[in-house]
Amino acid sequence: MSQVPVELRYAKTHEWARLLPDGSVEVGITEHAQAALGDLVFVEVPETGRVLAAGEGCAVVESVKAASDVYSPIAGTVIAVNLALAAAPELVNQDCYGRGWMLRLQPASPAALAGLLDAEAYGGQLAATGG
Amino acid sequence: MARQTPLHALHRELGARSVDFGGWDMPVHYGSQIEEHHSVRRAAGMFDVSHMCVIDLHGPGVRAFLRWLLANDIGKLQRPGKALYSCMLDESGGVLDDLIVYLMAEDWFRVVVNAGTRDKDLAWMRACAAGRGAELDIIERSDLAMIAVQGPEARARVADLLDADAADRASALALEPFSACGCGDWFVARTGYTGEDGFEVMLPAAEAEPFWRALAAAGVAPCGLGARDTLRLEAGMNLYGNDMDASTNPLESGLAWTVAFDPPDRDFVGRRALEALRTAGVPMKLVGLVLEERGVLRGHQKVSAAGIGDGEVTSGTWSPSLERSIAFARVPSATGSAVQVEMRGKWLPARVVKLPFLRHGRILIDL
């Protein structure tokens, strides 16, 4: 069973969102997603300033096996990206909820996280699909 | 229901992530594909390759039959234990499979074919034998498991564990590349699919698990098919179904070296078609590519050689040893030293290089 931290919110497409004290939201991919992808060799993050709709492709993770899109869990503007991933994409495999974060968004709406799954619901989705 | 090898339960126990490969449920990695790759390049790794199909052909007519059935000439095999890599073609020169054939005895040859083609291959061999009235028995050895142990330290690790007398162990260690010997009821071959030294060991299915555990205790890393793919690509070795199949011939698949046109009086299945092609000129060739920019080359990406024509990536990956993306591509024969590859709507430059990319841990191309 994959690790699903209770303090985060989740998209069905296996991204997590963390509300930071300043109201911005940090985004990455879940333990389940990184394990399914295998060793990552490239992470392509968006430009800062880009405006994203909820569910819009915002990053590409490329593993030895395949390339996959990462979808923005919420609508917002990109205010920071994790530049360390360019040289060390394996951070996503090693620490997907910490040093493997991908981008920070200024949410378009303060209630943006309300539409996402909590840990219990996301964990339930994984259990239902054998994850 | 996917087929399982005798080591299936052990792979589960070791936490393998599995994948369907040619109808078999096989480990793709046990944690990190890249670490497994490096284990083989730097020390020793092992692969369960029991999904591959071992076929024994017995009978007085077996040598003559295989000289006609296969595109390479098993007439080159003169001593028991010698091995030969060959394609098996259809009449149009299309590749039905690639395989390794071992001379066991004058009336006994052993052939190892791919997992996904086993049923078709057996049917083809039996039909061909019947059609020629060849006197032979074709026996599928599903009682055997096969473990490939590969890497600079692989042979020493295996030799320590051979449950055989000292003479057998000595003859295994003395094997020349591409030859094999019996060790009790085991069969040890100095062959592989990684570009490193090593052994492929065929042994009774029930003995596979204790052998695997003993190798692991000796420091040999369990490796999945993921690492096997990156290793074979770096080593410039084709994968059946990706780089060639029945719709392509060996001359456009980087396998011309495996087709024995000499002696000219040896007829073999597909010979006439390949000779006609050689006379007319082969329009396509298989080349190595190194991507000049960030990204990963993958099978079926489009390739463009400016002013010459188009081609396609047949196999591509991220190379852990070169830290670049590498690929094989089938391109027009006139293609020079540079091409463009389409990746997610963008055309990226790639360099055409001579294969292999790497052999015995040494990088053979300019980075």
Interface residues (C-beta under 8 A of the other chain):
Chain A: A35 G38 D39 V41 F42 E44 V60 E62 V64 K65 A66 A67 N93
Chain B: R17 V28 H29 S32 Q33 I34 G226 T230 R294 G295 V296 R298 T317 W318 P320 R344
